[in-house]
C-alpha cells in the first residue's frame, strides 16, 4: 500500500523552485522541464486557497522530485 504524501500549494511551488534552481535542472528530460514550468505557472496564477493541481499532476510532480532530489 502506497501512502500519498499530502502536498500543499506553497509546498509544491517550493519543490518546483528547488528543482529548477539546483544542478538537477541539467538532467531534466524535456517533458519534465515543460511540466515543471506548466505546473509552476498554474500554481502561481491561481489566487484561491485550494490546491489547483489534480491528483495526476501532483503525482507527476512528486515523481520528478523523488527522481532528482539527490541533486538538491
PQR file with spaces between the fields and no chain letter, atoms N, CA, C, O and H, PARSE charges and radii, in Angstrom:
ATOM       1  N    UNK     1       0.840   -1.184    0.000 -0.4000 1.5000
ATOM       2  CA   UNK     1       0.000    0.000    0.000 -0.0000 2.0000
ATOM       3  C    UNK     1       0.887    1.250    0.000  0.5500 1.7000
ATOM       4  O    UNK     1       1.763    1.399    0.853 -0.5500 1.4000
ATOM       5  N    UNK     2       0.653    2.138   -0.958 -0.4000 1.5000
ATOM       6  CA   UNK     2       1.445    3.362   -1.068 -0.0000 2.0000
ATOM       7  C    UNK     2       0.705    4.508   -0.394  0.5500 1.7000
ATOM       8  O    UNK     2      -0.461    4.767   -0.693 -0.5500 1.4000
ATOM       9  H    UNK     2      -0.058    2.017   -1.651  0.4000 1.0000
ATOM      10  N    UNK     3       1.379    5.183    0.505 -0.4000 1.5000
ATOM      11  CA   UNK     3       0.784    6.328    1.187 -0.0000 2.0000
ATOM      12  C    UNK     3       1.159    7.582    0.407  0.5500 1.7000
ATOM      13  O    UNK     3       2.339    7.878    0.215 -0.5500 1.4000
ATOM      14  H    UNK     3       2.326    4.972    0.748  0.4000 1.0000
ATOM      15  N    UNK     4       0.160    8.302   -0.030 -0.4000 1.5000
ATOM      16  CA   UNK     4       0.392    9.517   -0.814 -0.0000 2.0000
ATOM      17  C    UNK     4       0.739   10.663    0.133  0.5500 1.7000
ATOM      18  O    UNK     4       0.013   10.936    1.089 -0.5500 1.4000
ATOM      19  H    UNK     4      -0.798    8.062    0.126  0.4000 1.0000
ATOM      20  N    UNK     5       1.834   11.314   -0.140 -0.4000 1.5000
ATOM      21  CA   UNK     5       2.248   12.465    0.654 -0.0000 2.0000
ATOM      22  C    UNK     5       1.302   13.630    0.361  0.5500 1.7000
ATOM      23  O    UNK     5       0.996   13.916   -0.796 -0.5500 1.4000
ATOM      24  H    UNK     5       2.424   11.092   -0.917  0.4000 1.0000
ATOM      25  N    UNK     6       0.850   14.287    1.404 -0.4000 1.5000
ATOM      26  CA   UNK     6      -0.033   15.435    1.225 -0.0000 2.0000
ATOM      27  C    UNK     6       0.810   16.623    0.783  0.5500 1.7000
ATOM      28  O    UNK     6       1.803   16.970    1.422 -0.5500 1.4000
ATOM      29  H    UNK     6       1.098   14.054    2.344  0.4000 1.0000
ATOM      30  N    UNK     7       0.398   17.241   -0.319 -0.4000 1.5000
ATOM      31  CA   UNK     7       1.143   18.357   -0.867 -0.0000 2.0000
ATOM      32  C    UNK     7       0.289   19.613   -0.788  0.5500 1.7000
ATOM      33  O    UNK     7      -0.891   19.597   -1.138 -0.5500 1.4000
ATOM      34  H    UNK     7      -0.409   16.960   -0.838  0.4000 1.0000
ATOM      35  N    UNK     8       0.887   20.688   -0.331 -0.4000 1.5000
ATOM      36  CA   UNK     8       0.194   21.972   -0.272 -0.0000 2.0000
ATOM      37  C    UNK     8       0.635   22.835   -1.446  0.5500 1.7000
ATOM      38  O    UNK     8       1.631   22.540   -2.107 -0.5500 1.4000
ATOM      39  H    UNK     8       1.845   20.702   -0.046  0.4000 1.0000
ATOM      40  N    UNK     9      -0.100   23.881   -1.693 -0.4000 1.5000
ATOM      41  CA   UNK     9       0.241   24.799   -2.785 -0.0000 2.0000
ATOM      42  C    UNK     9       1.634   25.416   -2.573  0.5500 1.7000
ATOM      43  O    UNK     9       2.457   25.371   -3.487 -0.5500 1.4000
ATOM      44  H    UNK     9      -0.909   24.121   -1.156  0.4000 1.0000
ATOM      45  N    UNK    10       1.923   25.995   -1.384 -0.4000 1.5000
ATOM      46  CA   UNK    10       3.275   26.536   -1.176 -0.0000 2.0000
ATOM      47  C    UNK    10       4.353   25.443   -1.243  0.5500 1.7000
ATOM      48  O    UNK    10       5.456   25.682   -1.735 -0.5500 1.4000
ATOM      49  H    UNK    10       1.254   26.032   -0.641  0.4000 1.0000
ATOM      50  N    UNK    11       4.029   24.262   -0.751 -0.4000 1.5000
ATOM      51  CA   UNK    11       4.986   23.155   -0.784 -0.0000 2.0000
ATOM      52  C    UNK    11       5.319   22.748   -2.206  0.5500 1.7000
ATOM      53  O    UNK    11       6.474   22.458   -2.518 -0.5500 1.4000
ATOM      54  H    UNK    11       3.133   24.068   -0.352  0.4000 1.0000
ATOM      55  N    UNK    12       4.315   22.724   -3.068 -0.4000 1.5000
ATOM      56  CA   UNK    12       4.531   22.366   -4.468 -0.0000 2.0000
ATOM      57  C    UNK    12       5.389   23.419   -5.170  0.5500 1.7000
ATOM      58  O    UNK    12       6.291   23.080   -5.936 -0.5500 1.4000
ATOM      59  H    UNK    12       3.377   22.960   -2.814  0.4000 1.0000
ATOM      60  N    UNK    13       5.109   24.687   -4.907 -0.4000 1.5000
ATOM      61  CA   UNK    13       5.902   25.766   -5.512 -0.0000 2.0000
ATOM      62  C    UNK    13       7.355   25.677   -5.053  0.5500 1.7000
ATOM      63  O    UNK    13       8.271   25.850   -5.857 -0.5500 1.4000
ATOM      64  H    UNK    13       4.376   24.963   -4.284  0.4000 1.0000
ATOM      65  N    UNK    14       7.570   25.409   -3.772 -0.4000 1.5000
ATOM      66  CA   UNK    14       8.925   25.283   -3.238 -0.0000 2.0000
ATOM      67  C    UNK    14       9.657   24.115   -3.897  0.5500 1.7000
ATOM      68  O    UNK    14      10.822   24.248   -4.272 -0.5500 1.4000
ATOM      69  H    UNK    14       6.826   25.268   -3.119  0.4000 1.0000
ATOM      70  N    UNK    15       8.988   22.980   -4.039 -0.4000 1.5000
ATOM      71  CA   UNK    15       9.621   21.820   -4.683 -0.0000 2.0000
ATOM      72  C    UNK    15      10.032   22.143   -6.113  0.5500 1.7000
ATOM      73  O    UNK    15      11.131   21.794   -6.544 -0.5500 1.4000
ATOM      74  H    UNK    15       8.042   22.871   -3.734  0.4000 1.0000
ATOM      75  N    UNK    16       9.156   22.802   -6.838 -0.4000 1.5000
ATOM      76  CA   UNK    16       9.455   23.147   -8.229 -0.0000 2.0000
ATOM      77  C    UNK    16      10.654   24.092   -8.292  0.5500 1.7000
ATOM      78  O    UNK    16      11.567   23.891   -9.094 -0.5500 1.4000
ATOM      79  H    UNK    16       8.263   23.085   -6.488  0.4000 1.0000
ATOM      80  N    UNK    17      10.648   25.124   -7.444 -0.4000 1.5000
ATOM      81  CA   UNK    17      11.750   26.095   -7.464 -0.0000 2.0000
ATOM      82  C    UNK    17      13.064   25.461   -7.016  0.5500 1.7000
ATOM      83  O    UNK    17      14.120   25.784   -7.558 -0.5500 1.4000
ATOM      84  H    UNK    17       9.907   25.287   -6.792  0.4000 1.0000
ATOM      85  N    UNK    18      13.012   24.561   -6.030 -0.4000 1.5000
ATOM      86  CA   UNK    18      14.216   23.851   -5.605 -0.0000 2.0000
ATOM      87  C    UNK    18      14.805   23.068   -6.771  0.5500 1.7000
ATOM      88  O    UNK    18      16.009   23.120   -7.021 -0.5500 1.4000
ATOM      89  H    UNK    18      12.153   24.299   -5.589  0.4000 1.0000
ATOM      90  N    UNK    19      13.955   22.353   -7.473 -0.4000 1.5000
ATOM      91  CA   UNK    19      14.417   21.564   -8.610 -0.0000 2.0000
ATOM      92  C    UNK    19      14.994   22.451   -9.713  0.5500 1.7000
ATOM      93  O    UNK    19      16.058   22.160  -10.259 -0.5500 1.4000
ATOM      94  H    UNK    19      12.976   22.311   -7.270  0.4000 1.0000
ATOM      95  N    UNK    20      14.285   23.536  -10.037 -0.4000 1.5000
ATOM      96  CA   UNK    20      14.707   24.403  -11.134 -0.0000 2.0000
ATOM      97  C    UNK    20      15.988   25.177  -10.825  0.5500 1.7000
ATOM      98  O    UNK    20      16.712   25.564  -11.742 -0.5500 1.4000
ATOM      99  H    UNK    20      13.421   23.772   -9.593  0.4000 1.0000
ATOM     100  N    UNK    21      16.270   25.404   -9.554 -0.4000 1.5000
ATOM     101  CA   UNK    21      17.452   26.178   -9.177 -0.0000 2.0000
ATOM     102  C    UNK    21      18.589   25.307   -8.649  0.5500 1.7000
ATOM     103  O    UNK    21      19.502   25.803   -7.989 -0.5500 1.4000
ATOM     104  H    UNK    21      15.681   25.090   -8.809  0.4000 1.0000
ATOM     105  N    UNK    22      18.533   24.031   -8.938 -0.4000 1.5000
ATOM     106  CA   UNK    22      19.565   23.112   -8.479 -0.0000 2.0000
ATOM     107  C    UNK    22      20.269   22.493   -9.689  0.5500 1.7000
ATOM     108  O    UNK    22      19.825   22.672  -10.823 -0.5500 1.4000
ATOM     109  H    UNK    22      17.792   23.628   -9.475  0.4000 1.0000
ATOM     110  N    UNK    23      21.356   21.771   -9.453 -0.4000 1.5000
ATOM     111  CA   UNK    23      22.029   21.066  -10.557 -0.0000 2.0000
ATOM     112  C    UNK    23      21.124   20.033  -11.241  0.5500 1.7000
ATOM     113  O    UNK    23      21.444   19.570  -12.336 -0.5500 1.4000
ATOM     114  H    UNK    23      21.716   21.626   -8.532  0.4000 1.0000
ATOM     115  N    UNK    24      20.017   19.673  -10.622 -0.4000 1.5000
ATOM     116  CA   UNK    24      19.081   18.714  -11.227 -0.0000 2.0000
ATOM     117  C    UNK    24      18.573   19.205  -12.575  0.5500 1.7000
ATOM     118  O    UNK    24      18.266   18.402  -13.456 -0.5500 1.4000
ATOM     119  H    UNK    24      19.757   20.049   -9.733  0.4000 1.0000
ATOM     120  N    UNK    25      18.484   20.523  -12.739 -0.4000 1.5000
ATOM     121  CA   UNK    25      17.941   21.069  -13.991 -0.0000 2.0000
ATOM     122  C    UNK    25      18.748   20.636  -15.214  0.5500 1.7000
ATOM     123  O    UNK    25      18.227   20.622  -16.330 -0.5500 1.4000
ATOM     124  H    UNK    25      18.734   21.175  -12.024  0.4000 1.0000
ATOM     125  N    UNK    26      20.013   20.284  -15.007 -0.4000 1.5000
ATOM     126  CA   UNK    26      20.847   19.828  -16.113 -0.0000 2.0000
ATOM     127  C    UNK    26      20.469   18.427  -16.584  0.5500 1.7000
ATOM     128  O    UNK    26      20.894   18.000  -17.657 -0.5500 1.4000
ATOM     129  H    UNK    26      20.436   20.296  -14.101  0.4000 1.0000
ATOM     130  N    UNK    27      19.685   17.720  -15.804 -0.4000 1.5000
ATOM     131  CA   UNK    27      19.341   16.331  -16.116 -0.0000 2.0000
ATOM     132  C    UNK    27      17.881   16.132  -16.516  0.5500 1.7000
ATOM     133  O    UNK    27      17.492   15.021  -16.877 -0.5500 1.4000
ATOM     134  H    UNK    27      19.339   18.067  -14.932  0.4000 1.0000
ATOM     135  N    UNK    28      17.071   17.183  -16.458 -0.4000 1.5000
ATOM     136  CA   UNK    28      15.652   17.054  -16.789 -0.0000 2.0000
ATOM     137  C    UNK    28      15.465   16.595  -18.229  0.5500 1.7000
ATOM     138  O    UNK    28      16.202   17.002  -19.127 -0.5500 1.4000
ATOM     139  H    UNK    28      17.387   18.085  -16.165  0.4000 1.0000
ATOM     140  N    UNK    29      14.477   15.749  -18.432 -0.4000 1.5000
ATOM     141  CA   UNK    29      14.028   15.442  -19.786 -0.0000 2.0000
ATOM     142  C    UNK    29      13.167   16.626  -20.217  0.5500 1.7000
ATOM     143  O    UNK    29      12.645   17.355  -19.373 -0.5500 1.4000
ATOM     144  H    UNK    29      13.878   15.418  -17.702  0.4000 1.0000
ATOM     145  N    UNK    30      13.019   16.816  -21.513 -0.4000 1.5000
ATOM     146  CA   UNK    30      12.264   17.983  -21.990 -0.0000 2.0000
ATOM     147  C    UNK    30      10.820   17.968  -21.485  0.5500 1.7000
ATOM     148  O    UNK    30      10.262   19.024  -21.187 -0.5500 1.4000
ATOM     149  H    UNK    30      13.443   16.224  -22.198  0.4000 1.0000
ATOM     150  N    UNK    31      10.215   16.793  -21.386 -0.4000 1.5000
ATOM     151  CA   UNK    31       8.836   16.713  -20.886 -0.0000 2.0000
ATOM     152  C    UNK    31       8.765   17.112  -19.416  0.5500 1.7000
ATOM     153  O    UNK    31       7.791   17.732  -18.991 -0.5500 1.4000
ATOM     154  H    UNK    31      10.669   15.935  -21.628  0.4000 1.0000
ATOM     155  N    UNK    32       9.786   16.763  -18.637 -0.4000 1.5000
ATOM     156  CA   UNK    32       9.818   17.130  -17.219 -0.0000 2.0000
ATOM     157  C    UNK    32       9.998   18.633  -17.063  0.5500 1.7000
ATOM     158  O    UNK    32       9.347   19.255  -16.224 -0.5500 1.4000
ATOM     159  H    UNK    32      10.578   16.259  -18.982  0.4000 1.0000
ATOM     160  N    UNK    33      10.865   19.211  -17.856 -0.4000 1.5000
ATOM     161  CA   UNK    33      11.101   20.662  -17.811 -0.0000 2.0000
ATOM     162  C    UNK    33       9.810   21.419  -18.137  0.5500 1.7000
ATOM     163  O    UNK    33       9.451   22.380  -17.456 -0.5500 1.4000
ATOM     164  H    UNK    33      11.394   18.706  -18.538  0.4000 1.0000
ATOM     165  N    UNK    34       9.126   20.974  -19.180 -0.4000 1.5000
ATOM     166  CA   UNK    34       7.877   21.608  -19.587 -0.0000 2.0000
ATOM     167  C    UNK    34       6.812   21.442  -18.511  0.5500 1.7000
ATOM     168  O    UNK    34       6.100   22.394  -18.190 -0.5500 1.4000
ATOM     169  H    UNK    34       9.418   20.193  -19.734  0.4000 1.0000
ATOM     170  N    UNK    35       6.699   20.256  -17.959 -0.4000 1.5000
ATOM     171  CA   UNK    35       5.700   20.006  -16.917 -0.0000 2.0000
ATOM     172  C    UNK    35       5.952   20.893  -15.707  0.5500 1.7000
ATOM     173  O    UNK    35       5.009   21.471  -15.165 -0.5500 1.4000
ATOM     174  H    UNK    35       7.277   19.482  -18.220  0.4000 1.0000
ATOM     175  N    UNK    36       7.202   21.016  -15.270 -0.4000 1.5000
ATOM     176  CA   UNK    36       7.507   21.855  -14.113 -0.0000 2.0000
ATOM     177  C    UNK    36       7.135   23.310  -14.369  0.5500 1.7000
ATOM     178  O    UNK    36       6.572   23.969  -13.495 -0.5500 1.4000
ATOM     179  H    UNK    36       7.968   20.546  -15.709  0.4000 1.0000
ATOM     180  N    UNK    37       7.441   23.810  -15.554 -0.4000 1.5000
ATOM     181  CA   UNK    37       7.075   25.200  -15.890 -0.0000 2.0000
ATOM     182  C    UNK    37       5.563   25.380  -15.912  0.5500 1.7000
ATOM     183  O    UNK    37       5.039   26.373  -15.408 -0.5500 1.4000
ATOM     184  H    UNK    37       7.898   23.274  -16.264  0.4000 1.0000
ATOM     185  N    UNK    38       4.869   24.413  -16.498 -0.4000 1.5000
ATOM     186  CA   UNK    38       3.416   24.481  -16.592 -0.0000 2.0000
ATOM     187  C    UNK    38       2.772   24.453  -15.207  0.5500 1.7000
ATOM     188  O    UNK    38       1.877   25.244  -14.912 -0.5500 1.4000
ATOM     189  H    UNK    38       5.294   23.606  -16.907  0.4000 1.0000
ATOM     190  N    UNK    39       3.236   23.536  -14.366 -0.4000 1.5000
ATOM     191  CA   UNK    39       2.678   23.429  -13.014 -0.0000 2.0000
ATOM     192  C    UNK    39       2.972   24.678  -12.191  0.5500 1.7000
ATOM     193  O    UNK    39       2.111   25.151  -11.448 -0.5500 1.4000
ATOM     194  H    UNK    39       3.963   22.893  -14.606  0.4000 1.0000
ATOM     195  N    UNK    40       4.182   25.211  -12.321 -0.4000 1.5000
ATOM     196  CA   UNK    40       4.529   26.423  -11.581 -0.0000 2.0000
ATOM     197  C    UNK    40       3.632   27.579  -12.008  0.5500 1.7000
ATOM     198  O    UNK    40       3.139   28.333  -11.169 -0.5500 1.4000
ATOM     199  H    UNK    40       4.881   24.826  -12.924  0.4000 1.0000
ATOM     200  N    UNK    41       3.428   27.712  -13.286 -0.4000 1.5000
ATOM     201  CA   UNK    41       2.560   28.770  -13.800 -0.0000 2.0000
ATOM     202  C    UNK    41       1.134   28.600  -13.280  0.5500 1.7000
ATOM     203  O    UNK    41       0.507   29.570  -12.853 -0.5500 1.4000
ATOM     204  H    UNK    41       3.828   27.099  -13.968  0.4000 1.0000
ATOM     205  N    UNK    42       0.632   27.390  -13.315 -0.4000 1.5000
ATOM     206  CA   UNK    42      -0.719   27.100  -12.835 -0.0000 2.0000
ATOM     207  C    UNK    42      -0.854   27.420  -11.344  0.5500 1.7000
ATOM     208  O    UNK    42      -1.859   27.989  -10.919 -0.5500 1.4000
ATOM     209  H    UNK    42       1.142   26.603  -13.662  0.4000 1.0000
ATOM     210  N    UNK    43       0.147   27.060  -10.561 -0.4000 1.5000
ATOM     211  CA   UNK    43       0.116   27.312   -9.115 -0.0000 2.0000
ATOM     212  C    UNK    43       0.178   28.800   -8.799  0.5500 1.7000
ATOM     213  O    UNK    43      -0.538   29.279   -7.921 -0.5500 1.4000
ATOM     214  H    UNK    43       0.964   26.598  -10.906  0.4000 1.0000
ATOM     215  N    UNK    44       1.026   29.528   -9.507 -0.4000 1.5000
ATOM     216  CA   UNK    44       1.218   30.946   -9.209 -0.0000 2.0000
ATOM     217  C    UNK    44       0.074   31.820   -9.720  0.5500 1.7000
ATOM     218  O    UNK    44      -0.177   32.892   -9.168 -0.5500 1.4000
ATOM     219  H    UNK    44       1.608   29.138  -10.221  0.4000 1.0000
ATOM     220  N    UNK    45      -0.615   31.379  -10.761 -0.4000 1.5000
ATOM     221  CA   UNK    45      -1.729   32.167  -11.296 -0.0000 2.0000
ATOM     222  C    UNK    45      -3.009   31.976  -10.502  0.5500 1.7000
ATOM     223  O    UNK    45      -3.877   32.849  -10.510 -0.5500 1.4000
ATOM     224  H    UNK    45      -0.412   30.508  -11.209  0.4000 1.0000
ATOM     225  N    UNK    46      -3.139   30.854   -9.819 -0.4000 1.5000
ATOM     226  CA   UNK    46      -4.351   30.558   -9.061 -0.0000 2.0000
ATOM     227  C    UNK    46      -4.331   31.332   -7.748  0.5500 1.7000
ATOM     228  O    UNK    46      -3.435   31.135   -6.927 -0.5500 1.4000
ATOM     229  H    UNK    46      -2.433   30.145   -9.813  0.4000 1.0000
ATOM     230  N    UNK    47      -5.310   32.210   -7.542 -0.4000 1.5000
ATOM     231  CA   UNK    47      -5.350   33.054   -6.349 -0.0000 2.0000
ATOM     232  C    UNK    47      -6.149   32.458   -5.205  0.5500 1.7000
ATOM     233  O    UNK    47      -6.201   33.031   -4.116 -0.5500 1.4000
ATOM     234  H    UNK    47      -6.038   32.370   -8.209  0.4000 1.0000
ATOM     235  N    UNK    48      -6.770   31.317   -5.442 -0.4000 1.5000
ATOM     236  CA   UNK    48      -7.580   30.718   -4.386 -0.0000 2.0000
ATOM     237  C    UNK    48      -6.686   29.971   -3.394  0.5500 1.7000
ATOM     238  O    UNK    48      -5.505   29.734   -3.646 -0.5500 1.4000
ATOM     239  H    UNK    48      -6.728   30.852   -6.327  0.4000 1.0000
ATOM     240  N    UNK    49      -7.278   29.615   -2.282 -0.4000 1.5000
ATOM     241  CA   UNK    49      -6.540   28.882   -1.251 -0.0000 2.0000
ATOM     242  C    UNK    49      -6.470   27.386   -1.553  0.5500 1.7000
ATOM     243  O    UNK    49      -5.628   26.676   -1.003 -0.5500 1.4000
ATOM     244  H    UNK    49      -8.238   29.807   -2.078  0.4000 1.0000
ATOM     245  N    UNK    50      -7.350   26.914   -2.423 -0.4000 1.5000
ATOM     246  CA   UNK    50      -7.378   25.475   -2.695 -0.0000 2.0000
ATOM     247  C    UNK    50      -6.211   25.071   -3.593  0.5500 1.7000
ATOM     248  O    UNK    50      -5.653   25.887   -4.326 -0.5500 1.4000
ATOM     249  H    UNK    50      -8.033   27.491   -2.869  0.4000 1.0000
ATOM     250  N    UNK    51      -5.864   23.807   -3.513 -0.4000 1.5000
ATOM     251  CA   UNK    51      -4.753   23.261   -4.280 -0.0000 2.0000
ATOM     252  C    UNK    51      -5.205   23.073   -5.730  0.5500 1.7000
ATOM     253  O    UNK    51      -6.093   22.262   -5.989 -0.5500 1.4000
ATOM     254  H    UNK    51      -6.317   23.144   -2.917  0.4000 1.0000
ATOM     255  N    UNK    52      -4.612   23.805   -6.682 -0.4000 1.5000
ATOM     256  CA   UNK    52      -5.115   23.805   -8.056 -0.0000 2.0000
ATOM     257  C    UNK    52      -4.703   22.603   -8.911  0.5500 1.7000
ATOM     258  O    UNK    52      -5.221   22.438  -10.015 -0.5500 1.4000
ATOM     259  H    UNK    52      -3.890   24.464   -6.471  0.4000 1.0000
ATOM     260  N    UNK    53      -3.789   21.765   -8.431 -0.4000 1.5000
ATOM     261  CA   UNK    53      -3.354   20.636   -9.240 -0.0000 2.0000
ATOM     262  C    UNK    53      -4.260   19.428   -9.016  0.5500 1.7000
ATOM     263  O    UNK    53      -4.712   19.176   -7.899 -0.5500 1.4000
ATOM     264  H    UNK    53      -3.367   21.899   -7.534  0.4000 1.0000
ATOM     265  N    UNK    54      -4.515   18.695  -10.081 -0.4000 1.5000
ATOM     266  CA   UNK    54      -5.283   17.468   -9.909 -0.0000 2.0000
ATOM     267  C    UNK    54      -4.350   16.364   -9.397  0.5500 1.7000
ATOM     268  O    UNK    54      -3.138   16.566   -9.324 -0.5500 1.4000
ATOM     269  H    UNK    54      -4.148   18.900  -10.988  0.4000 1.0000
ATOM     270  N    UNK    55      -4.896   15.223   -9.048 -0.4000 1.5000
ATOM     271  CA   UNK    55      -4.081   14.172   -8.424 -0.0000 2.0000
ATOM     272  C    UNK    55      -2.990   13.657   -9.357  0.5500 1.7000
ATOM     273  O    UNK    55      -1.905   13.305   -8.894 -0.5500 1.4000
ATOM     274  H    UNK    55      -5.881   15.060   -9.107  0.4000 1.0000
ATOM     275  N    UNK    56      -3.253   13.608  -10.650 -0.4000 1.5000
ATOM     276  CA   UNK    56      -2.250   13.143  -11.614 -0.0000 2.0000
ATOM     277  C    UNK    56      -1.077   14.122  -11.690  0.5500 1.7000
ATOM     278  O    UNK    56       0.081   13.706  -11.725 -0.5500 1.4000
ATOM     279  H    UNK    56      -4.134   13.895  -11.026  0.4000 1.0000
ATOM     280  N    UNK    57      -1.375   15.412  -11.716 -0.4000 1.5000
ATOM     281  CA   UNK    57      -0.316   16.427  -11.756 -0.0000 2.0000
ATOM     282  C    UNK    57       0.527   16.378  -10.486  0.5500 1.7000
ATOM     283  O    UNK    57       1.754   16.450  -10.545 -0.5500 1.4000
ATOM     284  H    UNK    57      -2.316   15.750  -11.688  0.4000 1.0000
ATOM     285  N    UNK    58      -0.136   16.255   -9.341 -0.4000 1.5000
ATOM     286  CA   UNK    58       0.589   16.180   -8.066 -0.0000 2.0000
ATOM     287  C    UNK    58       1.467   14.935   -8.018  0.5500 1.7000
ATOM     288  O    UNK    58       2.596   14.982   -7.530 -0.5500 1.4000
ATOM     289  H    UNK    58      -1.133   16.196   -9.293  0.4000 1.0000
ATOM     290  N    UNK    59       0.948   13.827   -8.525 -0.4000 1.5000
ATOM     291  CA   UNK    59       1.703   12.579   -8.548 -0.0000 2.0000
ATOM     292  C    UNK    59       2.940   12.709   -9.456  0.5500 1.7000
ATOM     293  O    UNK    59       4.017   12.225   -9.111 -0.5500 1.4000
ATOM     294  H    UNK    59       0.031   13.789   -8.922  0.4000 1.0000
ATOM     295  N    UNK    60       2.782   13.359  -10.605 -0.4000 1.5000
ATOM     296  CA   UNK    60       3.903   13.540  -11.529 -0.0000 2.0000
ATOM     297  C    UNK    60       4.965   14.459  -10.919  0.5500 1.7000
ATOM     298  O    UNK    60       6.160   14.202  -11.063 -0.5500 1.4000
ATOM     299  H    UNK    60       1.906   13.753  -10.886  0.4000 1.0000
ATOM     300  N    UNK    61       4.540   15.519  -10.243 -0.4000 1.5000
ATOM     301  CA   UNK    61       5.479   16.421   -9.577 -0.0000 2.0000
ATOM     302  C    UNK    61       6.266   15.666   -8.514  0.5500 1.7000
ATOM     303  O    UNK    61       7.485   15.809   -8.426 -0.5500 1.4000
ATOM     304  H    UNK    61       3.570   15.728  -10.126  0.4000 1.0000
ATOM     305  N    UNK    62       5.585   14.870   -7.712 -0.4000 1.5000
ATOM     306  CA   UNK    62       6.253   14.107   -6.661 -0.0000 2.0000
ATOM     307  C    UNK    62       7.234   13.100   -7.259  0.5500 1.7000
ATOM     308  O    UNK    62       8.308   12.871   -6.703 -0.5500 1.4000
ATOM     309  H    UNK    62       4.594   14.753   -7.783  0.4000 1.0000
ATOM     310  N    UNK    63       6.870   12.509   -8.376 -0.4000 1.5000
ATOM     311  CA   UNK    63       7.741   11.531   -9.046 -0.0000 2.0000
ATOM     312  C    UNK    63       9.026   12.206   -9.544  0.5500 1.7000
ATOM     313  O    UNK    63      10.121   11.668   -9.380 -0.5500 1.4000
ATOM     314  H    UNK    63       5.998   12.696   -8.827  0.4000 1.0000
ATOM     315  N    UNK    64       8.880   13.379  -10.148 -0.4000 1.5000
ATOM     316  CA   UNK    64      10.056   14.128  -10.621 -0.0000 2.0000
ATOM     317  C    UNK    64      10.923   14.538   -9.432  0.5500 1.7000
ATOM     318  O    UNK    64      12.148   14.429   -9.488 -0.5500 1.4000
ATOM     319  H    UNK    64       7.990   13.816  -10.281  0.4000 1.0000
ATOM     320  N    UNK    65      10.292   15.006   -8.365 -0.4000 1.5000
ATOM     321  CA   UNK    65      11.027   15.421   -7.169 -0.0000 2.0000
ATOM     322  C    UNK    65      11.833   14.249   -6.601  0.5500 1.7000
ATOM     323  O    UNK    65      13.010   14.406   -6.276 -0.5500 1.4000
ATOM     324  H    UNK    65       9.297   15.094   -8.320  0.4000 1.0000
ATOM     325  N    UNK    66      11.205   13.084   -6.483 -0.4000 1.5000
ATOM     326  CA   UNK    66      11.890   11.905   -5.948 -0.0000 2.0000
ATOM     327  C    UNK    66      13.046   11.485   -6.850  0.5500 1.7000
ATOM     328  O    UNK    66      14.098   11.068   -6.366 -0.5500 1.4000
ATOM     329  H    UNK    66      10.249   12.957   -6.747  0.4000 1.0000
ATOM     330  N    UNK    67      12.852   11.596   -8.153 -0.4000 1.5000
ATOM     331  CA   UNK    67      13.876   11.199   -9.123 -0.0000 2.0000
ATOM     332  C    UNK    67      15.134   12.070   -9.016  0.5500 1.7000
ATOM     333  O    UNK    67      16.249   11.571   -9.168 -0.5500 1.4000
ATOM     334  H    UNK    67      11.998   11.936   -8.547  0.4000 1.0000
ATOM     335  N    UNK    68      14.955   13.365   -8.754 -0.4000 1.5000
ATOM     336  CA   UNK    68      16.076   14.299   -8.782 -0.0000 2.0000
ATOM     337  C    UNK    68      16.489   14.859   -7.422  0.5500 1.7000
ATOM     338  O    UNK    68      17.386   15.701   -7.368 -0.5500 1.4000
ATOM     339  H    UNK    68      14.049   13.770   -8.630  0.4000 1.0000
ATOM     340  N    UNK    69      15.877   14.428   -6.332 -0.4000 1.5000
ATOM     341  CA   UNK    69      16.185   15.037   -5.031 -0.0000 2.0000
ATOM     342  C    UNK    69      17.634   14.803   -4.598  0.5500 1.7000
ATOM     343  O    UNK    69      18.144   15.538   -3.752 -0.5500 1.4000
ATOM     344  H    UNK    69      15.149   13.744   -6.376  0.4000 1.0000
ATOM     345  N    UNK    70      18.298   13.808   -5.152 -0.4000 1.5000
ATOM     346  CA   UNK    70      19.707   13.583   -4.822 -0.0000 2.0000
ATOM     347  C    UNK    70      20.599   14.725   -5.324  0.5500 1.7000
ATOM     348  O    UNK    70      21.735   14.871   -4.872 -0.5500 1.4000
ATOM     349  H    UNK    70      17.884   13.211   -5.839  0.4000 1.0000
ATOM     350  N    UNK    71      20.085   15.533   -6.259 -0.4000 1.5000
ATOM     351  CA   UNK    71      20.850   16.660   -6.812 -0.0000 2.0000
ATOM     352  C    UNK    71      20.583   17.957   -6.070  0.5500 1.7000
ATOM     353  O    UNK    71      21.178   18.984   -6.397 -0.5500 1.4000
ATOM     354  H    UNK    71      19.162   15.415   -6.626  0.4000 1.0000
ATOM     355  N    UNK    72      19.698   17.934   -5.073 -0.4000 1.5000
ATOM     356  CA   UNK    72      19.350   19.163   -4.344 -0.0000 2.0000
ATOM     357  C    UNK    72      20.376   19.475   -3.288  0.5500 1.7000
ATOM     358  O    UNK    72      20.248   20.471   -2.577 -0.5500 1.4000
ATOM     359  H    UNK    72      19.214   17.100   -4.807  0.4000 1.0000
